[in-house]
């Protein structure tokens, strides 16, 4: 099954390390093969993710913050 990411939003966030980051929110899409003539027809899967503009994964925290995966750096929108 063919998949791609679709940009939903982007925003600036301040990290607990004092740096400023650009965070991008994406939804996962899959190609809709039910319509043979609709080659560019994509449907959302219901999955979403956040990444920094350099591609590093950002994980949501239970308190509304975001954290850069495997670093412990907490992000808050500016």
N, CA, C and O of each residue as an XYZ file, in Angstrom:
312
protein
N       0.844     -1.172      0.000
C       0.000      0.000      0.000
C       0.895      1.243      0.000
O       1.813      1.359      0.812
N       0.625      2.135     -0.886
C       1.413      3.349     -1.027
C       0.952      4.395     -0.012
O      -0.244      4.637      0.148
N       1.916      5.008      0.668
C       1.618      6.002      1.699
C       2.404      7.279      1.451
O       3.445      7.264      0.794
N       1.885      8.405      1.994
C       2.638      9.658      1.982
C       2.153     10.525      3.136
O       1.098     10.274      3.720
N       2.940     11.547      3.452
C       2.591     12.497      4.500
C       2.074     13.781      3.865
O       2.568     14.230      2.830
N       1.071     14.355      4.511
C       0.483     15.614      4.052
C       0.620     16.639      5.179
O       0.159     16.406      6.296
N       1.257     17.774      4.880
C       1.459     18.819      5.884
C       0.123     19.449      6.269
O      -0.615     19.930      5.409
N      -0.182     19.443      7.568
C      -1.406     20.051      8.088
C      -1.153     21.418      8.693
O      -1.935     22.349      8.500
N      -0.055     21.532      9.426
C       0.239     22.776     10.129
C       1.731     22.856     10.424
O       2.443     21.853     10.393
N       2.179     24.054     10.706
C       3.535     24.244     11.218
C       3.501     25.421     12.186
O       2.716     26.356     12.028
N       4.362     25.355     13.181
C       4.405     26.417     14.177
C       5.783     26.448     14.828
O       6.551     25.490     14.747
N       6.069     27.558     15.464
C       7.323     27.740     16.177
C       7.124     27.347     17.635
O       6.094     27.641     18.240
N       8.129     26.677     18.183
C       8.071     26.251     19.576
C       9.405     26.552     20.251
O      10.457     26.531     19.614
N       9.343     26.831     21.540
C      10.536     27.082     22.350
C      10.870     25.801     23.099
O      10.009     25.206     23.747
N      12.134     25.379     23.003
C      12.581     24.166     23.678
C      13.072     24.445     25.084
O      13.497     25.559     25.393
N      13.013     23.424     25.941
C      13.522     23.554     27.311
C      15.027     23.796     27.316
O      15.599     24.144     28.349
N      15.671     23.612     26.162
C      17.099     23.898     26.013
C      17.352     25.350     25.596
O      18.498     25.740     25.373
N      16.261     26.166     25.489
C      16.393     27.571     25.136
C      16.386     27.850     23.639
O      16.366     29.014     23.238
N      16.403     26.821     22.806
C      16.408     27.001     21.357
C      14.983     27.132     20.823
O      14.021     26.729     21.478
N      14.865     27.701     19.628
C      13.581     27.815     18.940
C      13.551     26.789     17.820
O      14.529     26.628     17.089
N      12.424     26.093     17.686
C      12.267     25.027     16.706
C      11.035     25.267     15.846
O      10.064     25.872     16.301
N      11.073     24.795     14.609
C       9.887     24.779     13.763
C       9.334     23.351     13.807
O      10.030     22.391     13.477
N       8.069     23.231     14.222
C       7.399     21.936     14.324
C       6.370     21.830     13.205
O       5.631     22.779     12.945
N       6.323     20.680     12.546
C       5.379     20.446     11.451
C       4.479     19.270     11.798
O       4.960     18.221     12.225
N       3.170     19.444     11.616
C       2.205     18.383     11.857
C       1.751     17.787     10.532
O       1.383     18.516      9.611
N       1.777     16.474     10.439
C       1.434     15.769      9.201
C       0.337     14.738      9.459
O       0.229     14.192     10.557
N      -0.476     14.479      8.432
C      -1.382     13.340      8.466
C      -0.876     12.302      7.478
O      -0.293     12.645      6.450
N      -1.101     11.027      7.793
C      -0.722      9.932      6.910
C      -1.837      9.714      5.902
O      -3.013      9.658      6.261
N      -1.456      9.593      4.637
C      -2.412      9.334      3.562
C      -2.046      8.029      2.858
O      -0.877      7.647      2.810
N      -3.061      7.347      2.312
C      -2.844      6.163      1.479
C      -3.540      6.390      0.147
O      -4.561      7.074      0.070
N      -2.973      5.806     -0.897
C      -3.575      5.940     -2.221
C      -4.889      5.170     -2.253
O      -4.958      4.028     -1.797
N      -5.932      5.799     -2.794
C      -7.246      5.174     -2.948
C      -7.262      4.420     -4.270
O      -7.372      5.023     -5.337
N      -7.152      3.089     -4.192
C      -7.100      2.278     -5.412
C      -8.492      1.820     -5.859
O      -8.623      1.089     -6.840
N      -9.531      2.256     -5.132
C     -10.880      1.839     -5.500
C     -11.370      2.525     -6.772
O     -12.315      2.058     -7.408
N     -10.727      3.634     -7.142
C     -11.089      4.362     -8.358
C      -9.918      4.268     -9.342
O      -8.926      4.980     -9.187
N     -10.022      3.410    -10.335
C      -8.876      3.165    -11.226
C      -8.385      4.397    -11.983
O      -7.197      4.482    -12.295
N      -9.254      5.340    -12.283
C      -8.837      6.529    -13.032
C      -8.349      7.665    -12.132
O      -7.972      8.729    -12.624
N      -8.354      7.447    -10.846
C      -7.992      8.510     -9.902
C      -6.612      8.232     -9.326
O      -6.481      7.947     -8.136
N      -5.581      8.313    -10.161
C      -4.220      7.989     -9.721
C      -3.760      8.877     -8.562
O      -3.065      8.405     -7.662
N      -4.135     10.143     -8.576
C      -3.705     11.049     -7.515
C      -4.743     11.201     -6.410
O      -4.802     12.248     -5.765
N      -5.537     10.208     -6.186
C      -6.558     10.243     -5.129
C      -5.971      9.630     -3.859
O      -5.619      8.451     -3.836
N      -5.870     10.437     -2.810
C      -5.309     10.003     -1.528
C      -6.358     10.171     -0.441
O      -7.143     11.119     -0.459
N      -6.363      9.234      0.512
C      -7.322      9.254      1.608
C      -6.572      9.249      2.942
O      -5.548      8.577      3.068
N      -7.074      9.996      3.950
C      -6.431      9.993      5.266
C      -6.616      8.648      5.972
O      -7.635      7.977      5.807
N      -5.619      8.276      6.754
C      -5.664      7.015      7.505
C      -6.146      7.216      8.939
O      -6.471      6.249      9.628
N      -6.193      8.464      9.387
C      -6.529      8.731     10.780
C      -5.299      8.843     11.672
O      -5.418      9.136     12.862
N      -4.127      8.612     11.107
C      -2.873      8.735     11.855
C      -2.234     10.089     11.567
O      -2.304     10.596     10.447
N      -1.617     10.660     12.584
C      -0.920     11.940     12.434
C       0.385     11.876     13.211
O       0.555     11.036     14.095
N       1.296     12.763     12.873
C       2.567     12.836     13.596
C       3.125     14.242     13.501
O       2.763     15.023     12.621
N       4.022     14.544     14.438
C       4.740     15.811     14.433
C       6.214     15.526     14.240
O       6.754     14.554     14.769
N       6.862     16.402     13.462
C       8.303     16.313     13.235
C       8.886     17.713     13.223
O       8.199     18.686     12.914
N      10.167     17.802     13.565
C      10.882     19.060     13.396
C      11.171     19.222     11.916
O      11.114     18.254     11.158
N      11.483     20.447     11.501
C      11.749     20.666     10.080
C      12.956     19.869      9.582
O      13.097     19.665      8.376
N      13.832     19.413     10.489
C      14.970     18.582     10.067
C      14.613     17.095     10.034
O      15.471     16.261      9.746
N      13.342     16.752     10.329
C      12.880     15.372     10.226
C      12.809     14.602     11.525
O      12.228     13.517     11.557
N      13.384     15.128     12.606
C      13.337     14.406     13.879
C      11.905     14.310     14.398
O      11.136     15.267     14.305
N      11.559     13.155     14.942
C      10.220     12.897     15.457
C       9.968     13.677     16.737
O      10.844     13.786     17.594
N       8.761     14.219     16.857
C       8.321     14.930     18.060
C       7.133     14.168     18.623
O       6.177     13.877     17.905
N       7.196     13.842     19.920
C       6.152     13.045     20.565
C       5.304     13.910     21.477
O       5.840     14.744     22.206
N       3.977     13.728     21.452
C       3.122     14.477     22.379
C       3.291     13.951     23.798
O       3.449     12.750     24.014
N       3.255     14.862     24.756
C       3.319     14.489     26.170
C       1.923     14.660     26.762
O       1.108     15.408     26.221
N       1.649     13.990     27.843
C       0.326     14.027     28.449
C      -0.093     15.382     28.971
O      -1.285     15.626     29.153
N       0.849     16.267     29.216
C       0.532     17.576     29.801
C       0.344     18.655     28.738
O       0.316     19.841     29.069
N       0.216     18.272     27.472
C       0.024     19.231     26.385
C       1.306     19.695     25.732
O       1.271     20.378     24.708
N       2.429     19.337     26.307
C       3.721     19.699     25.721
C       4.083     18.683     24.639
O       3.414     17.663     24.475
N       5.133     18.976     23.920
C       5.712     18.062     22.944
C       7.155     17.818     23.355
O       7.781     18.683     23.966
N       7.684     16.651     23.027
C       9.072     16.344     23.341
C       9.768     15.800     22.100
O       9.205     14.994     21.360
N      10.999     16.251     21.885
C      11.802     15.723     20.786
C      12.206     14.310     21.174
O      12.813     14.101     22.225
N      11.872     13.339     20.332
C      12.127     11.929     20.621
C      13.600     11.686     20.947
O      14.498     12.222     20.298
N      13.817     10.869     21.964
C      15.145     10.416     22.404
C      16.059     11.512     22.905
O      17.258     11.281     23.057
N      15.527     12.711     23.169
C      16.387     13.776     23.681
C      15.908     14.308     25.018
O      16.719     14.794     25.806
N      14.599     14.229     25.299
C      14.043     14.780     26.528
C      13.791     16.269     26.451
O      13.315     16.855     27.423
N      14.098     16.912     25.315
C      13.847     18.341     25.168
C      12.349     18.563     25.017
O      11.720     18.017     24.111
N      11.786     19.363     25.904
C      10.349     19.667     25.885
C      10.101     20.920     25.060
O      10.860     21.887     25.139
N       9.034     20.897     24.268
C       8.695     22.032     23.400
C       7.347     22.610     23.813
O       6.409     21.880     24.135
N       7.273     23.938     23.796
C       6.012     24.652     24.032
C       5.826     25.644     22.896
O       6.761     26.370     22.557
N       4.620     25.691     22.292
C       4.381     26.657     21.220
C       4.652     28.086     21.688
O       4.351     28.439     22.828
N       5.218     28.896     20.810
C       5.508     30.300     21.123
C       4.254     31.147     20.980
O       4.297     32.357     21.201
